[in-house]
Amino acid sequence: MRIVFMGTPDFSVSVLEALVAAGHEVVAVYSQPPRPAGRGKKDRPSPVQARAEALGLPVYHPVSLRNAEAQEVFAGHRADVAIVVAYGLILPQAILDMPEAGCLNIHASLLPRWRGAAPIHRAIMAGDAGTGVCIMQMEAGLDTGPVLLREATPIAEGETTGALHDRLSAIGARLVVQALRCLPDLVPEPQPDAGVTYAEKIDKAEARVVWDRPARAIANHICGLSPFPGAWCEVDGERVKLLEAVVVSGKGAPGDVLSGFTIACRTGAVQVTRVQRPGKKPMDAAVALNGLDLGQKLT
């Protein structure tokens, strides 16, 4: 099929690679424009743009798809279908209507749960037992379109957003190739009205750990925000990111340091197993404790 691919972050790269490997003709790749990054704040292409250019594919990064010029360029690709995954721009109806088979979105949740920007983070933070990937026929609403294919997967104890992200990306890549292979035979399944939830974009203000919560909620919070933006607390005058944690037995006032990096919560305790100090790489919590003094209580 002639495909326009639309994606930006790492999550989208494996999907692009899978489409190329399956023999589809990717006639254009749309991605967010290069943005300042790194210490030098030099413009850096998105992961999708970098991979597309390495594959010899033409890349476009319009700031909007609502103007006539951008829509004329899109129409010129004569795409059979557009594949959209974490692109970052809203597609107006004119764009949605252009490909013969429409625009398919790869969404990292079991719709209608966790529509929106941060479905992987929110699933872990909410303590969901499982999640999955949906291949959805796009329409004007936010992730409201009918679902063509879905695949569920459990969320493991202590699994971080980073680990689940990679797993769901691989599932999405495999699932979209399957969807294209049998597209004429797929029956769109409208999303039910019941069970709709929204995965709001992660606000960095959410990241500070509040110890006066149940241990399970705190462990989910830490794992759900790992590796980015990273849940944090102040330790020995530093803002330390907490990247992995598990629930353990223990009792004390919220924030009490019980032993090592085991901290009492409102109910139960969490053992933090991986951290990142300012300006340093992630490390095991036991290693970090060689240079950190937790004291008797964290606030």
Contacts in CASP RR format, 6 or more apart in sequence:
PFRMAT RR
TARGET T0000
AUTHOR 0000-0000-0000
METHOD contacts of the structure
MODEL  1
MRIVFMGTPDFSVSVLEALVAAGHEVVAVYSQPPRPAGRGKKDRPSPVQA
RAEALGLPVYHPVSLRNAEAQEVFAGHRADVAIVVAYGLILPQAILDMPE
AGCLNIHASLLPRWRGAAPIHRAIMAGDAGTGVCIMQMEAGLDTGPVLLR
EATPIAEGETTGALHDRLSAIGARLVVQALRCLPDLVPEPQPDAGVTYAE
KIDKAEARVVWDRPARAIANHICGLSPFPGAWCEVDGERVKLLEAVVVSG
KGAPGDVLSGFTIACRTGAVQVTRVQRPGKKPMDAAVALNGLDLGQKLT
1 24 0 8 1.000
1 25 0 8 1.000
1 80 0 8 1.000
1 81 0 8 1.000
1 101 0 8 1.000
1 180 0 8 1.000
2 24 0 8 1.000
2 25 0 8 1.000
2 27 0 8 1.000
2 77 0 8 1.000
2 78 0 8 1.000
2 79 0 8 1.000
2 80 0 8 1.000
2 81 0 8 1.000
3 19 0 8 1.000
3 24 0 8 1.000
3 25 0 8 1.000
3 26 0 8 1.000
3 27 0 8 1.000
3 79 0 8 1.000
3 80 0 8 1.000
3 81 0 8 1.000
3 82 0 8 1.000
3 83 0 8 1.000
4 26 0 8 1.000
4 27 0 8 1.000
4 28 0 8 1.000
4 29 0 8 1.000
4 30 0 8 1.000
4 74 0 8 1.000
4 77 0 8 1.000
4 79 0 8 1.000
4 81 0 8 1.000
4 82 0 8 1.000
4 83 0 8 1.000
4 99 0 8 1.000
5 15 0 8 1.000
5 16 0 8 1.000
5 19 0 8 1.000
5 26 0 8 1.000
5 28 0 8 1.000
5 29 0 8 1.000
5 30 0 8 1.000
5 48 0 8 1.000
5 52 0 8 1.000
5 57 0 8 1.000
5 82 0 8 1.000
5 83 0 8 1.000
6 29 0 8 1.000
6 30 0 8 1.000
6 31 0 8 1.000
6 82 0 8 1.000
6 83 0 8 1.000
6 84 0 8 1.000
6 85 0 8 1.000
6 87 0 8 1.000
6 89 0 8 1.000
6 91 0 8 1.000
7 16 0 8 1.000
7 29 0 8 1.000
7 30 0 8 1.000
7 31 0 8 1.000
7 32 0 8 1.000
7 46 0 8 1.000
7 48 0 8 1.000
7 84 0 8 1.000
7 85 0 8 1.000
7 86 0 8 1.000
7 87 0 8 1.000
7 88 0 8 1.000
8 31 0 8 1.000
8 32 0 8 1.000
8 46 0 8 1.000
8 47 0 8 1.000
8 48 0 8 1.000
8 86 0 8 1.000
8 87 0 8 1.000
8 88 0 8 1.000
9 46 0 8 1.000
9 47 0 8 1.000
9 48 0 8 1.000
9 86 0 8 1.000
10 47 0 8 1.000
10 165 0 8 1.000
10 169 0 8 1.000
11 85 0 8 1.000
11 86 0 8 1.000
11 108 0 8 1.000
11 165 0 8 1.000
11 168 0 8 1.000
11 169 0 8 1.000
12 47 0 8 1.000
12 48 0 8 1.000
12 85 0 8 1.000
12 86 0 8 1.000
12 87 0 8 1.000
12 169 0 8 1.000
13 47 0 8 1.000
13 48 0 8 1.000
13 51 0 8 1.000
13 169 0 8 1.000
14 169 0 8 1.000
14 170 0 8 1.000
14 172 0 8 1.000
14 173 0 8 1.000
15 83 0 8 1.000
15 85 0 8 1.000
15 106 0 8 1.000
15 169 0 8 1.000
15 172 0 8 1.000
15 173 0 8 1.000
15 176 0 8 1.000
16 26 0 8 1.000
16 29 0 8 1.000
16 48 0 8 1.000
16 51 0 8 1.000
16 52 0 8 1.000
16 55 0 8 1.000
17 51 0 8 1.000
17 55 0 8 1.000
17 173 0 8 1.000
18 173 0 8 1.000
18 174 0 8 1.000
18 176 0 8 1.000
18 177 0 8 1.000
19 26 0 8 1.000
19 83 0 8 1.000
19 176 0 8 1.000
19 177 0 8 1.000
19 180 0 8 1.000
20 26 0 8 1.000
20 55 0 8 1.000
20 57 0 8 1.000
22 177 0 8 1.000
22 180 0 8 1.000
22 181 0 8 1.000
24 180 0 8 1.000
26 52 0 8 1.000
26 55 0 8 1.000
26 57 0 8 1.000
27 58 0 8 1.000
27 77 0 8 1.000
27 78 0 8 1.000
27 79 0 8 1.000
28 57 0 8 1.000
28 58 0 8 1.000
28 59 0 8 1.000
28 60 0 8 1.000
28 77 0 8 1.000
28 79 0 8 1.000
29 48 0 8 1.000
29 49 0 8 1.000
29 52 0 8 1.000
29 57 0 8 1.000
29 58 0 8 1.000
29 59 0 8 1.000
29 60 0 8 1.000
30 59 0 8 1.000
30 60 0 8 1.000
30 61 0 8 1.000
30 62 0 8 1.000
30 87 0 8 1.000
30 89 0 8 1.000
31 45 0 8 1.000
31 46 0 8 1.000
31 48 0 8 1.000
31 49 0 8 1.000
31 52 0 8 1.000
31 59 0 8 1.000
31 60 0 8 1.000
31 61 0 8 1.000
31 87 0 8 1.000
32 46 0 8 1.000
32 61 0 8 1.000
32 87 0 8 1.000
32 88 0 8 1.000
32 89 0 8 1.000
33 61 0 8 1.000
33 63 0 8 1.000
34 43 0 8 1.000
34 44 0 8 1.000
34 45 0 8 1.000
34 46 0 8 1.000
34 49 0 8 1.000
34 61 0 8 1.000
35 43 0 8 1.000
35 44 0 8 1.000
35 46 0 8 1.000
36 42 0 8 1.000
36 43 0 8 1.000
36 44 0 8 1.000
37 43 0 8 1.000
37 44 0 8 1.000
38 44 0 8 1.000
45 53 0 8 1.000
49 59 0 8 1.000
49 61 0 8 1.000
52 58 0 8 1.000
52 59 0 8 1.000
53 59 0 8 1.000
60 73 0 8 1.000
62 70 0 8 1.000
62 73 0 8 1.000
62 89 0 8 1.000
64 70 0 8 1.000
64 89 0 8 1.000
65 71 0 8 1.000
65 74 0 8 1.000
65 89 0 8 1.000
65 90 0 8 1.000
65 91 0 8 1.000
65 92 0 8 1.000
65 95 0 8 1.000
66 92 0 8 1.000
71 92 0 8 1.000
71 94 0 8 1.000
71 95 0 8 1.000
71 98 0 8 1.000
74 95 0 8 1.000
74 98 0 8 1.000
75 98 0 8 1.000
79 98 0 8 1.000
79 99 0 8 1.000
79 100 0 8 1.000
80 99 0 8 1.000
80 100 0 8 1.000
80 101 0 8 1.000
81 99 0 8 1.000
81 100 0 8 1.000
81 101 0 8 1.000
81 102 0 8 1.000
81 103 0 8 1.000
81 104 0 8 1.000
81 180 0 8 1.000
81 183 0 8 1.000
82 95 0 8 1.000
82 98 0 8 1.000
82 99 0 8 1.000
82 102 0 8 1.000
82 103 0 8 1.000
82 104 0 8 1.000
83 103 0 8 1.000
83 104 0 8 1.000
83 106 0 8 1.000
83 176 0 8 1.000
84 91 0 8 1.000
84 103 0 8 1.000
84 104 0 8 1.000
84 105 0 8 1.000
84 106 0 8 1.000
84 138 0 8 1.000
85 105 0 8 1.000
85 106 0 8 1.000
85 172 0 8 1.000
85 176 0 8 1.000
91 103 0 8 1.000
91 138 0 8 1.000
93 140 0 8 1.000
95 103 0 8 1.000
96 102 0 8 1.000
96 103 0 8 1.000
96 138 0 8 1.000
96 139 0 8 1.000
96 140 0 8 1.000
101 183 0 8 1.000
102 137 0 8 1.000
102 138 0 8 1.000
103 137 0 8 1.000
103 138 0 8 1.000
104 135 0 8 1.000
104 136 0 8 1.000
104 137 0 8 1.000
104 138 0 8 1.000
104 148 0 8 1.000
104 176 0 8 1.000
104 179 0 8 1.000
105 135 0 8 1.000
105 136 0 8 1.000
105 137 0 8 1.000
105 138 0 8 1.000
105 143 0 8 1.000
106 133 0 8 1.000
106 134 0 8 1.000
106 135 0 8 1.000
106 136 0 8 1.000
106 172 0 8 1.000
106 175 0 8 1.000
106 176 0 8 1.000
107 115 0 8 1.000
107 119 0 8 1.000
107 133 0 8 1.000
107 134 0 8 1.000
107 136 0 8 1.000
107 143 0 8 1.000
108 119 0 8 1.000
108 120 0 8 1.000
108 131 0 8 1.000
108 132 0 8 1.000
108 133 0 8 1.000
108 165 0 8 1.000
108 168 0 8 1.000
108 169 0 8 1.000
108 172 0 8 1.000
109 115 0 8 1.000
109 119 0 8 1.000
109 120 0 8 1.000
109 123 0 8 1.000
109 131 0 8 1.000
109 132 0 8 1.000
109 133 0 8 1.000
109 134 0 8 1.000
109 199 0 8 1.000
110 130 0 8 1.000
110 131 0 8 1.000
110 132 0 8 1.000
110 134 0 8 1.000
110 150 0 8 1.000
110 152 0 8 1.000
111 134 0 8 1.000
111 136 0 8 1.000
111 143 0 8 1.000
111 145 0 8 1.000
111 147 0 8 1.000
111 150 0 8 1.000
111 191 0 8 1.000
112 143 0 8 1.000
112 144 0 8 1.000
112 191 0 8 1.000
112 192 0 8 1.000
112 193 0 8 1.000
112 195 0 8 1.000
112 196 0 8 1.000
112 197 0 8 1.000
113 123 0 8 1.000
113 128 0 8 1.000
113 195 0 8 1.000
113 196 0 8 1.000
113 197 0 8 1.000
114 122 0 8 1.000
114 123 0 8 1.000
114 131 0 8 1.000
114 197 0 8 1.000
114 198 0 8 1.000
114 199 0 8 1.000
115 142 0 8 1.000
115 143 0 8 1.000
115 144 0 8 1.000
115 196 0 8 1.000
115 197 0 8 1.000
115 198 0 8 1.000
115 199 0 8 1.000
116 142 0 8 1.000
116 143 0 8 1.000
116 198 0 8 1.000
116 199 0 8 1.000
116 200 0 8 1.000
117 199 0 8 1.000
117 200 0 8 1.000
117 201 0 8 1.000
117 202 0 8 1.000
118 199 0 8 1.000
118 200 0 8 1.000
118 201 0 8 1.000
118 202 0 8 1.000
119 131 0 8 1.000
119 199 0 8 1.000
120 131 0 8 1.000
120 161 0 8 1.000
120 162 0 8 1.000
120 164 0 8 1.000
120 165 0 8 1.000
120 168 0 8 1.000
120 224 0 8 1.000
121 161 0 8 1.000
121 199 0 8 1.000
121 202 0 8 1.000
121 224 0 8 1.000
121 225 0 8 1.000
122 197 0 8 1.000
122 199 0 8 1.000
122 200 0 8 1.000
123 130 0 8 1.000
123 131 0 8 1.000
123 155 0 8 1.000
123 164 0 8 1.000
123 199 0 8 1.000
124 155 0 8 1.000
124 159 0 8 1.000
124 160 0 8 1.000
124 161 0 8 1.000
124 164 0 8 1.000
124 220 0 8 1.000
124 223 0 8 1.000
124 224 0 8 1.000
125 220 0 8 1.000
125 221 0 8 1.000
125 224 0 8 1.000
125 225 0 8 1.000
126 220 0 8 1.000
127 155 0 8 1.000
127 216 0 8 1.000
127 220 0 8 1.000
128 155 0 8 1.000
129 154 0 8 1.000
129 155 0 8 1.000
130 152 0 8 1.000
130 153 0 8 1.000
130 154 0 8 1.000
130 155 0 8 1.000
131 152 0 8 1.000
131 153 0 8 1.000
131 155 0 8 1.000
131 164 0 8 1.000
131 168 0 8 1.000
132 150 0 8 1.000
132 151 0 8 1.000
132 152 0 8 1.000
132 153 0 8 1.000
132 168 0 8 1.000
132 171 0 8 1.000
133 150 0 8 1.000
133 151 0 8 1.000
133 153 0 8 1.000
133 168 0 8 1.000
133 171 0 8 1.000
133 172 0 8 1.000
133 175 0 8 1.000
134 147 0 8 1.000
134 149 0 8 1.000
134 150 0 8 1.000
135 147 0 8 1.000
135 148 0 8 1.000
135 149 0 8 1.000
135 150 0 8 1.000
135 172 0 8 1.000
135 175 0 8 1.000
135 176 0 8 1.000
135 179 0 8 1.000
136 143 0 8 1.000
136 145 0 8 1.000
136 146 0 8 1.000
136 147 0 8 1.000
136 148 0 8 1.000
137 145 0 8 1.000
137 146 0 8 1.000
137 147 0 8 1.000
137 148 0 8 1.000
137 188 0 8 1.000
138 145 0 8 1.000
139 145 0 8 1.000
142 198 0 8 1.000
144 191 0 8 1.000
145 188 0 8 1.000
145 190 0 8 1.000
145 191 0 8 1.000
146 188 0 8 1.000
146 189 0 8 1.000
146 190 0 8 1.000
146 191 0 8 1.000
147 188 0 8 1.000
147 189 0 8 1.000
147 191 0 8 1.000
148 179 0 8 1.000
148 183 0 8 1.000
148 186 0 8 1.000
148 187 0 8 1.000
148 188 0 8 1.000
148 189 0 8 1.000
149 175 0 8 1.000
149 178 0 8 1.000
149 179 0 8 1.000
149 186 0 8 1.000
151 171 0 8 1.000
151 172 0 8 1.000
151 175 0 8 1.000
153 167 0 8 1.000
153 168 0 8 1.000
153 171 0 8 1.000
155 164 0 8 1.000
157 246 0 8 1.000
158 219 0 8 1.000
158 223 0 8 1.000
158 244 0 8 1.000
158 245 0 8 1.000
158 246 0 8 1.000
159 223 0 8 1.000
160 223 0 8 1.000
160 224 0 8 1.000
160 226 0 8 1.000
160 227 0 8 1.000
160 243 0 8 1.000
160 244 0 8 1.000
161 223 0 8 1.000
161 224 0 8 1.000
161 225 0 8 1.000
161 226 0 8 1.000
161 227 0 8 1.000
161 228 0 8 1.000
162 226 0 8 1.000
162 227 0 8 1.000
179 186 0 8 1.000
202 225 0 8 1.000
202 229 0 8 1.000
204 229 0 8 1.000
206 225 0 8 1.000
207 225 0 8 1.000
207 229 0 8 1.000
207 230 0 8 1.000
207 231 0 8 1.000
207 232 0 8 1.000
208 231 0 8 1.000
208 232 0 8 1.000
208 233 0 8 1.000
209 218 0 8 1.000
209 221 0 8 1.000
209 222 0 8 1.000
209 231 0 8 1.000
209 232 0 8 1.000
209 233 0 8 1.000
209 242 0 8 1.000
210 218 0 8 1.000
211 218 0 8 1.000
211 233 0 8 1.000
211 254 0 8 1.000
211 255 0 8 1.000
211 263 0 8 1.000
211 264 0 8 1.000
211 265 0 8 1.000
211 266 0 8 1.000
211 298 0 8 1.000
211 299 0 8 1.000
212 254 0 8 1.000
212 255 0 8 1.000
212 265 0 8 1.000
212 266 0 8 1.000
213 221 0 8 1.000
213 254 0 8 1.000
213 265 0 8 1.000
213 266 0 8 1.000
214 265 0 8 1.000
214 266 0 8 1.000
214 267 0 8 1.000
214 268 0 8 1.000
215 247 0 8 1.000
215 248 0 8 1.000
215 265 0 8 1.000
215 266 0 8 1.000
215 267 0 8 1.000
215 268 0 8 1.000
215 269 0 8 1.000
215 270 0 8 1.000
216 247 0 8 1.000
218 245 0 8 1.000
218 265 0 8 1.000
218 270 0 8 1.000
219 245 0 8 1.000
219 246 0 8 1.000
219 247 0 8 1.000
219 270 0 8 1.000
221 231 0 8 1.000
222 230 0 8 1.000
222 231 0 8 1.000
222 242 0 8 1.000
222 243 0 8 1.000
222 244 0 8 1.000
222 245 0 8 1.000
222 270 0 8 1.000
222 272 0 8 1.000
223 244 0 8 1.000
223 245 0 8 1.000
224 231 0 8 1.000
225 231 0 8 1.000
226 241 0 8 1.000
226 242 0 8 1.000
226 243 0 8 1.000
226 244 0 8 1.000
226 274 0 8 1.000
227 243 0 8 1.000
227 282 0 8 1.000
230 241 0 8 1.000
230 242 0 8 1.000
230 243 0 8 1.000
230 276 0 8 1.000
231 241 0 8 1.000
231 242 0 8 1.000
231 243 0 8 1.000
232 239 0 8 1.000
232 240 0 8 1.000
232 241 0 8 1.000
232 242 0 8 1.000
233 239 0 8 1.000
233 240 0 8 1.000
233 242 0 8 1.000
233 298 0 8 1.000
233 299 0 8 1.000
234 240 0 8 1.000
234 298 0 8 1.000
234 299 0 8 1.000
235 292 0 8 1.000
235 293 0 8 1.000
235 294 0 8 1.000
235 298 0 8 1.000
236 292 0 8 1.000
236 293 0 8 1.000
236 294 0 8 1.000
236 295 0 8 1.000
238 277 0 8 1.000
238 278 0 8 1.000
238 292 0 8 1.000
239 278 0 8 1.000
240 275 0 8 1.000
240 276 0 8 1.000
240 277 0 8 1.000
240 278 0 8 1.000
240 288 0 8 1.000
240 292 0 8 1.000
241 275 0 8 1.000
241 276 0 8 1.000
241 277 0 8 1.000
241 282 0 8 1.000
242 272 0 8 1.000
242 274 0 8 1.000
242 275 0 8 1.000
243 274 0 8 1.000
243 275 0 8 1.000
243 276 0 8 1.000
243 282 0 8 1.000
244 272 0 8 1.000
244 273 0 8 1.000
244 274 0 8 1.000
245 270 0 8 1.000
245 271 0 8 1.000
245 272 0 8 1.000
245 273 0 8 1.000
246 270 0 8 1.000
246 271 0 8 1.000
246 273 0 8 1.000
247 268 0 8 1.000
247 269 0 8 1.000
247 270 0 8 1.000
247 271 0 8 1.000
248 262 0 8 1.000
248 268 0 8 1.000
248 269 0 8 1.000
248 270 0 8 1.000
248 271 0 8 1.000
249 268 0 8 1.000
249 269 0 8 1.000
250 258 0 8 1.000
250 262 0 8 1.000
250 264 0 8 1.000
250 268 0 8 1.000
250 269 0 8 1.000
251 264 0 8 1.000
251 268 0 8 1.000
251 269 0 8 1.000
252 258 0 8 1.000
252 264 0 8 1.000
252 269 0 8 1.000
253 264 0 8 1.000
253 297 0 8 1.000
254 264 0 8 1.000
254 265 0 8 1.000
254 266 0 8 1.000
255 263 0 8 1.000
255 264 0 8 1.000
255 265 0 8 1.000
255 297 0 8 1.000
255 298 0 8 1.000
255 299 0 8 1.000
256 263 0 8 1.000
256 264 0 8 1.000
256 296 0 8 1.000
256 297 0 8 1.000
257 263 0 8 1.000
257 264 0 8 1.000
257 294 0 8 1.000
257 295 0 8 1.000
257 296 0 8 1.000
257 297 0 8 1.000
257 298 0 8 1.000
258 264 0 8 1.000
258 269 0 8 1.000
260 285 0 8 1.000
260 286 0 8 1.000
260 289 0 8 1.000
260 294 0 8 1.000
261 271 0 8 1.000
261 272 0 8 1.000
261 273 0 8 1.000
261 275 0 8 1.000
261 285 0 8 1.000
261 286 0 8 1.000
261 288 0 8 1.000
261 289 0 8 1.000
261 294 0 8 1.000
262 269 0 8 1.000
262 270 0 8 1.000
262 271 0 8 1.000
262 272 0 8 1.000
263 269 0 8 1.000
263 270 0 8 1.000
263 272 0 8 1.000
263 298 0 8 1.000
271 285 0 8 1.000
272 285 0 8 1.000
273 284 0 8 1.000
273 285 0 8 1.000
274 282 0 8 1.000
274 283 0 8 1.000
274 284 0 8 1.000
274 285 0 8 1.000
275 282 0 8 1.000
275 283 0 8 1.000
275 285 0 8 1.000
275 288 0 8 1.000
276 282 0 8 1.000
276 283 0 8 1.000
277 283 0 8 1.000
277 288 0 8 1.000
277 292 0 8 1.000
END
